[in-house]
Amino acid sequence: MNVITTFKEKKIEKQLTYERKMLREISLEGLKNKINSSFGSYLRSKTLFVSSIEEGCMDVAIEAFLLGAKYSRFGYYGEQLDSVKQRCYYDEKYLIDSLYDFITYWTHAGDHEFVSEALYYTCEEYVGSWWNEGFNKGQKRYRLRLH
């Protein structure tokens, strides 16, 4: 008797395998260093829950990295970086907004009468840099035929 599998199951299995391979490219020290360089002074002065916020930042960084790696296939086949970024605009925007909301919730920045625009730009730059890193590493894996 043969086992029947669907294309959807195979697609999910293939995607998980690719994501596991890509996660080998990230180091925890690199994540922590990027968090400290992006949000270090802001987190130290505004909150007591630094470790909780760092974990949330790591989660978003990993998601942004995997998103960039997923879309690196289009770059490998010759599409320009700007048009690839437009393909995943809503996904990237969702990550930026989630990170911003997460940090403002844990730092209680929402209690103030104004919302920190600088923090939003920092979140945007942070997610964008991880997306670019995932994109570049994914393109490299495609060039080396390691996908």
C-alpha positions in Angstrom: 0.0 0.0 0.0 1.4 3.4 -0.9 1.2 6.5 1.3 -0.8 9.3 -0.3 0.6 12.7 0.1 -0.7 16.0 -1.2 1.2 18.7 -3.0 0.4 21.1 -0.1 2.1 18.7 2.4 5.2 18.4 0.2 5.4 22.2 -0.3 5.2 22.8 3.5 7.8 20.1 4.1 10.1 21.6 1.4 9.7 25.1 2.9 10.5 23.9 6.4 13.6 22.2 5.2 14.8 25.3 3.4 14.1 27.4 6.5 16.1 25.1 8.7 19.0 25.3 6.3 18.8 29.1 6.3 18.6 29.3 10.1 22.1 27.8 10.2 23.3 31.1 8.8 22.3 33.2 11.8 24.2 33.3 15.1 22.7 34.3 18.5 25.6 36.6 19.1 24.9 38.4 15.8 21.3 38.8 16.8 22.2 40.2 20.2 24.8 42.6 18.8 22.3 43.9 16.2 19.6 44.4 18.9 22.1 46.3 21.1 23.3 48.4 18.3 19.7 49.3 17.1 17.8 49.5 20.4 20.4 49.4 23.1 20.2 52.9 24.5 16.5 53.1 24.1 15.8 49.8 25.9 18.2 50.6 28.8 16.6 53.9 29.5 12.9 53.1 29.0 12.2 49.7 30.4 12.8 47.1 33.0 11.9 44.2 30.8 15.0 44.2 28.6 15.2 40.4 28.2 11.5 40.1 27.1 12.0 42.8 24.5 15.2 41.2 23.3 13.4 37.9 22.7 10.7 39.7 20.8 13.3 41.4 18.7 15.0 38.1 18.0 11.7 36.6 16.8 11.0 39.4 14.4 14.6 39.4 13.2 14.4 35.6 12.4 11.1 36.1 10.6 12.5 39.0 8.6 15.6 37.0 7.7 13.5 34.0 6.5 11.2 36.4 4.6 14.2 37.8 2.7 15.6 34.3 2.1 12.2 33.2 0.7 12.1 36.1 -1.8 15.8 35.7 -2.7 14.8 33.3 -5.4 13.4 36.2 -7.4 16.6 38.1 -7.1 18.6 35.0 -8.2 16.5 34.9 -11.4 17.3 38.5 -12.3 14.6 40.6 -10.6 15.8 43.9 -9.1 16.0 44.4 -5.4 13.3 47.1 -5.4 10.8 45.1 -7.2 11.4 42.1 -5.0 10.9 44.3 -1.9 7.6 45.5 -3.5 6.5 41.8 -3.7 6.7 41.4 0.1 5.8 45.0 1.1 2.8 43.9 3.2 4.7 41.1 5.0 7.6 43.4 5.8 5.2 46.2 6.9 3.4 43.7 9.2 6.7 42.7 10.8 7.7 46.4 11.3 4.3 47.3 12.9 4.4 44.2 15.1 7.8 45.0 16.4 6.9 48.7 17.0 3.7 47.7 18.8 5.6 45.1 20.9 8.3 47.5 22.0 5.8 50.4 22.8 3.7 48.0 24.8 6.6 46.7 26.9 8.2 50.1 27.3 4.9 51.9 28.1 5.7 54.5 25.5 2.0 54.6 24.7 1.4 56.4 28.0 3.0 59.5 26.6 1.0 62.1 24.7 3.1 61.5 21.5 4.2 58.4 19.8 8.0 58.0 19.1 8.5 58.4 15.4 12.2 57.7 15.9 11.4 54.3 17.4 9.3 53.4 14.3 12.1 54.3 12.0 14.5 52.3 14.1 12.2 49.3 13.8 11.9 49.8 10.1 15.7 49.9 9.7 16.1 46.8 11.9 13.6 44.7 10.0 14.9 46.0 6.7 18.5 45.1 7.5 17.5 41.5 8.5 15.4 41.2 5.4 18.4 42.3 3.3 20.7 39.9 5.1 18.3 37.0 4.5 18.0 38.0 0.9 21.7 38.1 0.3 22.4 34.8 2.1 19.5 33.2 0.2 20.8 34.5 -3.1 24.3 33.1 -2.2 22.8 29.7 -1.5 20.9 29.7 -4.8 24.2 30.6 -6.6 26.0 27.8 -4.9 23.0 25.5 -5.7 22.5 24.7 -2.0 18.8 25.4 -2.0 
